[in-house]
Amino acid sequence: MTDTYRASIERSAALERDIAEHPGNYRMLTGDRPTGALHIGHYFGSIQNRVRLQESGAEVWQIIADYQVITDREIAGDIQGSVRNLIIDSLAAGMDPAKATMFTHSAVPSLNQLLLPFLSLVSVAELQRNPTVKDEAASAGITSISGLMLTYPVHQAADILFCKGNVVPVGKDQLPHIEQTRVVARRFNERYGMTFPEPDALLAPVTHILGTDGTKMSKSKGNTIELRMTPDETAKRIKGAKTDSDRVITFDPANRPEVANLLTIASLCEGTAPEQIATEIGDGGCAALTARVTEAINTYFAPLRARRAELEQDLGYIDSVLADGNKRANEVGDATLAEVRTKMGMMYS
Ligand code: TRP
């Protein structure tokens, strides 16, 4: 573990305590790229945490980063469908539009306009060093990085700063972007006068779930369990999960990662320790394990899936949640842009 990562974890723990005590001091901004259906990795890795933070009383903003979809792919696919799905999944998981503002990049011109002054504060060399951008380009098999891909961390700074967000719940891979955001805020403030907070990352409690083949959960690999799957589809996916031939089930992440992963999933759903579940299955073998995991997932997600099915029937409501969120984001973004232009001496009327 690096020193900066350890420092971020310590800072996050202190932040958690302060948010619990003074939720009114925080404006939280979270976000996702609308690239497809959400899966249980997203749920246990971030959405559950987001709902918890929303319930703490802090103000929550949730950006659906549609422009970020075209950073590492040419075609955005059915972007409107993905945006709606993200809202449906979020609402079904417990996000509340009365407490959380949901909006898209593309509908908030003032947010995007902040990118221009922000880019003037950042060097090309600095952008080229961003480890997350390099990793994403490599895993997408991109050899020629587009201008948008190179600069999207600065765009992400605009996502956070346009509403003066001061805390950003994220995973470890996003830490370079939060650091970039802090640098942009600091440099802007130095040059033009105090305007933006320097936001903190809030690292989610680490929950590592892998796909059913034991590798990173990813839609393109067909190894995900999506929130929207039916119980039968879930059963089928888990049945095809990679396991091993040892009849006695043990929780041994180092030597039996695939079995341990299934036990972890069951544990998250049941609220029982994975070792305990392993002991209960004993020599029942992998058939008993997959049956137990399937049952655990289908039971845990049944209420969410029921809400999801209802919400899916009412796309008019889903679109109105987004329209309200976009309206509010525009109001706040317009005010920030006006302040920025005034500080920069570019307010002409
Ligand atoms: N880059 C984030 C991801 O890939 C999504 C994102 C876009 C985001 N804008 C954001 C996250 C602002 C936090 C804050 O997951």
Residues whose N, C-alpha, C, O or C-beta is under 5 A from the ligand:
A	BS01	LIG	L29 T30 G31 D32 R33 A65 Q156 D159
